């Protein structure tokens, strides 16, 4: 019986949150978890290169190659189940997963979102958009949220949040960077470590 939870990370872009997880694994913060596979829905995602440099198995699965969302999800399921995954982490993964998919992996999928849910979240709020919305609304505090994934976009149970101050003169890009550095890269590894400890403890 393994003493580590097996983790899959789903990515679409540069992979900075993936890198934070890899670094946390190497430092021993995620002592009861191991990233065993990284799956990207974009061939050009630099996150794939980060995973390869870390010696982690990688797969690229696109909706186009699979003939649509149903085929895409079937292929991703096949990969995840083939690795006996305990926890799925969405780290900048820009595809909405179907109700069937998230129900199949009930309480096994978590996501990092760049705002303090329930603000600036839900359908259409991804990437730079939550930061643009935060500045447009004039809020003084924003941040990031780790939450379980259910059939409602950004609607699952909240696991962790961290606040970040909005500063005078912020642009969406400067705010995005500060939220990553001061919130996302900190709370995601801590949340993954906590969940992995729980998974391993429940095996005993």
VOPAGU-2260 file (C-alpha; in pm, 1 decimal, decimal comma):
REM VOPAGU-2260
SITE   aa  ch    i         X         Y         Z
SITE  UNK   A    0       0,0       0,0       0,0
SITE  UNK   A    1     145,3     335,0    -107,1
SITE  UNK   A    2     218,5     592,3     160,8
SITE  UNK   A    3     159,2     872,2     -88,7
SITE  UNK   A    4    -153,1     998,2    -262,4
SITE  UNK   A    5    -125,9     991,6    -640,7
SITE  UNK   A    6    -192,9    1331,9    -797,6
SITE  UNK   A    7    -281,3    1431,7   -1154,2
SITE  UNK   A    8    -250,7    1796,8   -1259,2
SITE  UNK   A    9    -455,0    1932,4   -1552,5
SITE  UNK   A   10    -311,3    2237,8   -1726,8
SITE  UNK   A   11    -363,2    2467,1   -2024,4
SITE  UNK   A   12     -92,2    2732,4   -2008,5
SITE  UNK   A   13     239,5    2835,7   -1860,9
SITE  UNK   A   14     215,4    2614,3   -1557,1
SITE  UNK   A   15     322,4    2851,0   -1278,6
SITE  UNK   A   16      85,9    2683,5   -1032,7
SITE  UNK   A   17     214,6    2344,9   -1148,6
SITE  UNK   A   18     568,4    2468,9   -1079,4
SITE  UNK   A   19     462,5    2576,6    -730,5
SITE  UNK   A   20     333,9    2222,1    -671,5
SITE  UNK   A   21     651,2    2062,0    -809,4
SITE  UNK   A   22     863,9    2287,0    -587,6
SITE  UNK   A   23     647,3    2205,5    -285,1
SITE  UNK   A   24     685,5    1834,9    -355,8
SITE  UNK   A   25    1064,6    1868,1    -379,6
SITE  UNK   A   26    1083,8    2076,4     -60,1
SITE  UNK   A   27     885,8    1818,3     134,0
SITE  UNK   A   28     582,0    2039,0     191,4
SITE  UNK   A   29     368,6    1789,6      -1,6
SITE  UNK   A   30     515,2    1498,1     188,5
SITE  UNK   A   31     220,2    1262,3     142,9
SITE  UNK   A   32     152,4    1333,6    -224,6
SITE  UNK   A   33     321,6    1266,0    -556,0
SITE  UNK   A   34     241,9    1422,4    -893,8
SITE  UNK   A   35     246,2    1122,2   -1125,9
SITE  UNK   A   36      95,5    1269,9   -1442,8
SITE  UNK   A   37      29,5    1608,7   -1603,9
SITE  UNK   A   38    -240,6    1636,6   -1871,0
SITE  UNK   A   39    -270,7    1938,4   -2100,6
SITE  UNK   A   40    -551,5    2027,1   -2340,2
SITE  UNK   A   41    -308,8    2242,7   -2540,7
SITE  UNK   A   42      -2,3    2118,3   -2723,3
SITE  UNK   A   43     168,4    2456,8   -2681,3
SITE  UNK   A   44     131,4    2472,2   -2301,2
SITE  UNK   A   45     468,8    2541,5   -2139,0
SITE  UNK   A   46     341,6    2352,2   -1835,1
SITE  UNK   A   47     416,3    2032,4   -2027,3
SITE  UNK   A   48     782,8    2132,1   -2048,6
SITE  UNK   A   49     789,3    2203,4   -1675,3
SITE  UNK   A   50     651,0    1856,1   -1605,7
SITE  UNK   A   51     901,7    1688,8   -1837,1
SITE  UNK   A   52    1191,6    1871,2   -1670,6
SITE  UNK   A   53    1065,4    1735,5   -1338,0
SITE  UNK   A   54    1048,3    1380,2   -1475,4
SITE  UNK   A   55     669,1    1362,5   -1460,4
SITE  UNK   A   56     468,5    1173,3   -1722,7
SITE  UNK   A   57     280,8    1401,5   -1962,0
SITE  UNK   A   58     -14,5    1364,7   -2198,0
SITE  UNK   A   59    -169,0    1611,6   -2441,3
SITE  UNK   A   60    -540,6    1556,0   -2507,1
SITE  UNK   A   61    -733,6    1799,2   -2729,2
SITE  UNK   A   62   -1104,5    1818,4   -2798,0
SITE  UNK   A   63   -1030,4    1844,9   -3170,0
SITE  UNK   A   64    -831,9    1521,4   -3174,5
SITE  UNK   A   65   -1103,2    1347,2   -2969,6
SITE  UNK   A   66   -1393,9    1470,5   -3180,6
SITE  UNK   A   67   -1548,0    1691,2   -2912,7
SITE  UNK   A   68   -1600,2    1724,8   -2537,9
SITE  UNK   A   69   -1737,9    1374,9   -2480,8
SITE  UNK   A   70   -1443,8    1204,9   -2648,0
SITE  UNK   A   71   -1203,8    1444,1   -2475,7
SITE  UNK   A   72   -1338,3    1362,0   -2130,9
SITE  UNK   A   73   -1340,2     988,8   -2205,8
SITE  UNK   A   74    -969,7    1003,3   -2296,7
SITE  UNK   A   75    -880,0    1209,0   -1989,3
SITE  UNK   A   76   -1072,5     960,9   -1769,8
SITE  UNK   A   77    -885,3     672,1   -1930,3
SITE  UNK   A   78    -550,4     834,7   -1848,2
SITE  UNK   A   79    -648,3     931,9   -1492,6
SITE  UNK   A   80    -788,2     590,0   -1409,6
SITE  UNK   A   81    -484,2     424,1   -1566,4
SITE  UNK   A   82    -263,9     600,9   -1312,9
SITE  UNK   A   83    -490,3     515,7   -1015,1
SITE  UNK   A   84    -520,6     882,8    -928,8
SITE  UNK   A   85    -638,6     992,0    -582,4
SITE  UNK   A   86    -655,5    1368,8    -643,6
SITE  UNK   A   87    -699,8    1579,5    -957,8
SITE  UNK   A   88    -573,4    1938,2    -947,0
SITE  UNK   A   89    -690,4    2191,4   -1205,2
SITE  UNK   A   90    -402,7    2440,4   -1230,0
SITE  UNK   A   91    -488,4    2697,0   -1494,6
SITE  UNK   A   92    -700,0    2441,9   -1680,6
SITE  UNK   A   93    -924,5    2638,3   -1916,3
SITE  UNK   A   94   -1185,4    2377,4   -2004,8
SITE  UNK   A   95   -1517,0    2346,7   -1822,4
SITE  UNK   A   96   -1573,6    1982,0   -1729,2
SITE  UNK   A   97   -1916,8    1822,9   -1762,5
SITE  UNK   A   98   -2143,1    1731,2   -1472,6
SITE  UNK   A   99   -2089,1    1361,9   -1555,6
SITE  UNK   A  100   -1711,4    1404,1   -1529,3
SITE  UNK   A  101   -1706,7    1594,0   -1200,3
SITE  UNK   A  102   -1969,0    1363,4   -1048,0
SITE  UNK   A  103   -1759,9    1060,1   -1144,6
SITE  UNK   A  104   -1468,9    1212,1    -948,5
SITE  UNK   A  105   -1680,9    1355,0    -665,9
SITE  UNK   A  106   -1460,9    1535,2    -409,4
SITE  UNK   A  107   -1148,4    1428,2    -598,5
SITE  UNK   A  108   -1106,0    1743,0    -812,7
SITE  UNK   A  109    -983,1    2079,1    -682,1
SITE  UNK   A  110    -926,2    2409,4    -860,4
SITE  UNK   A  111    -740,1    2733,6    -793,8
SITE  UNK   A  112    -936,9    3048,1    -883,9
SITE  UNK   A  113    -786,9    3401,2    -891,1
SITE  UNK   A  114   -1043,2    3580,2    -674,9
SITE  UNK   A  115   -1207,4    3553,1    -336,2
SITE  UNK   A  116   -1510,9    3341,7    -426,9
SITE  UNK   A  117   -1801,8    3430,5    -443,7
SITE  UNK   A  118   -1665,2    3749,9    -602,9
SITE  UNK   A  119   -1559,6    3755,2    -969,1
SITE  UNK   A  120   -1618,6    3388,2   -1040,4
SITE  UNK   A  121   -1836,0    3153,4   -1243,3
SITE  UNK   A  122   -1882,6    3120,3   -1617,5
SITE  UNK   A  123   -1645,0    3339,8   -1814,9
SITE  UNK   A  124   -1424,3    3439,0   -1520,2
SITE  UNK   A  125   -1081,1    3294,7   -1593,1
SITE  UNK   A  126    -727,3    3413,5   -1665,2
SITE  UNK   A  127    -695,6    3791,7   -1651,6
SITE  UNK   A  128   -1073,4    3852,0   -1645,7
SITE  UNK   A  129   -1129,0    3829,8   -1265,5
SITE  UNK   A  130    -852,8    4088,4   -1215,4
SITE  UNK   A  131   -1003,2    4321,5   -1474,8
SITE  UNK   A  132   -1339,1    4285,3   -1299,7
SITE  UNK   A  133   -1189,0    4349,7    -955,4
SITE  UNK   A  134   -1026,8    4673,3   -1075,1
SITE  UNK   A  135   -1341,1    4783,2   -1257,4
SITE  UNK   A  136   -1547,3    4729,9    -940,3
SITE  UNK   A  137   -1295,7    4920,6    -730,3
SITE  UNK   A  138   -1245,4    4657,7    -461,4
SITE  UNK   A  139    -955,2    4715,8    -222,4
SITE  UNK   A  140    -891,9    4347,3    -149,7
SITE  UNK   A  141    -890,5    4048,8    -383,1
SITE  UNK   A  142    -706,5    3717,1    -365,2
SITE  UNK   A  143    -732,1    3351,3    -456,5
SITE  UNK   A  144    -946,3    3051,6    -363,3
SITE  UNK   A  145    -886,2    2677,3    -368,2
SITE  UNK   A  146   -1213,5    2487,9    -395,0
SITE  UNK   A  147   -1357,0    2148,5    -478,6
SITE  UNK   A  148   -1500,8    2124,5    -828,8
SITE  UNK   A  149   -1866,8    2040,9    -882,8
SITE  UNK   A  150   -2109,6    2091,3   -1169,9
SITE  UNK   A  151   -2137,6    2466,2   -1100,0
SITE  UNK   A  152   -1845,7    2676,2   -1228,7
SITE  UNK   A  153   -1646,6    2784,8    -919,4
SITE  UNK   A  154   -1937,3    2661,5    -706,8
SITE  UNK   A  155   -1779,2    2382,7    -504,6
SITE  UNK   A  156   -1687,6    2378,2    -136,2
SITE  UNK   A  157   -1412,1    2624,1     -47,1
SITE  UNK   A  158   -1091,5    2469,4      89,4
SITE  UNK   A  159    -864,3    2772,9     133,9
SITE  UNK   A  160    -854,3    3145,3      60,2
SITE  UNK   A  161    -591,5    3415,7      87,2
SITE  UNK   A  162    -645,8    3788,6      53,0
SITE  UNK   A  163    -424,0    4024,5    -147,1
SITE  UNK   A  164    -442,4    4403,0    -134,7
SITE  UNK   A  165    -524,4    4598,3    -449,2
SITE  UNK   A  166    -274,4    4883,2    -483,8
SITE  UNK   A  167    -305,2    5227,0    -640,6
SITE  UNK   A  168    -197,7    5216,0   -1002,3
SITE  UNK   A  169    -256,0    4844,3   -1041,4
SITE  UNK   A  170    -321,0    4710,9   -1389,3
SITE  UNK   A  171    -487,7    4374,0   -1446,4
SITE  UNK   A  172    -140,8    4233,9   -1522,0
SITE  UNK   A  173      30,6    4365,4   -1207,7
SITE  UNK   A  174    -261,5    4251,2    -994,5
SITE  UNK   A  175    -260,7    3907,8   -1157,8
SITE  UNK   A  176     109,3    3868,7   -1081,0
SITE  UNK   A  177      69,7    3976,5    -717,2
SITE  UNK   A  178    -224,2    3740,4    -662,6
SITE  UNK   A  179     -16,7    3453,7    -801,6
SITE  UNK   A  180     289,2    3535,4    -591,7
SITE  UNK   A  181     110,4    3622,6    -266,1
SITE  UNK   A  182    -182,9    3380,9    -279,6
SITE  UNK   A  183    -207,6    3115,2    -552,2
SITE  UNK   A  184     146,0    2976,8    -525,5
SITE  UNK   A  185     111,0    2956,7    -146,9
SITE  UNK   A  186    -236,3    2820,3     -79,8
SITE  UNK   A  187    -252,9    2564,2    -361,5
SITE  UNK   A  188      47,7    2358,2    -241,2
SITE  UNK   A  189     -73,0    2381,9     120,6
SITE  UNK   A  190    -422,2    2265,8      21,3
SITE  UNK   A  191    -283,1    1976,4    -184,5
SITE  UNK   A  192     -56,4    1874,7     103,9
SITE  UNK   A  193    -349,3    1878,6     347,2
SITE  UNK   A  194    -576,6    1672,2     120,4
SITE  UNK   A  195    -300,1    1420,7      45,8
SITE  UNK   A  196    -235,7    1372,1     418,2
SITE  UNK   A  197    -606,8    1304,2     466,6
SITE  UNK   A  198    -619,3    1056,1     176,0
SITE  UNK   A  199    -322,4     859,7     311,4
SITE  UNK   A  200    -455,8     866,3     667,7
SITE  UNK   A  201    -790,4     725,4     554,8
SITE  UNK   A  202    -617,5     425,5     394,8
SITE  UNK   A  203    -501,3     297,3     730,9
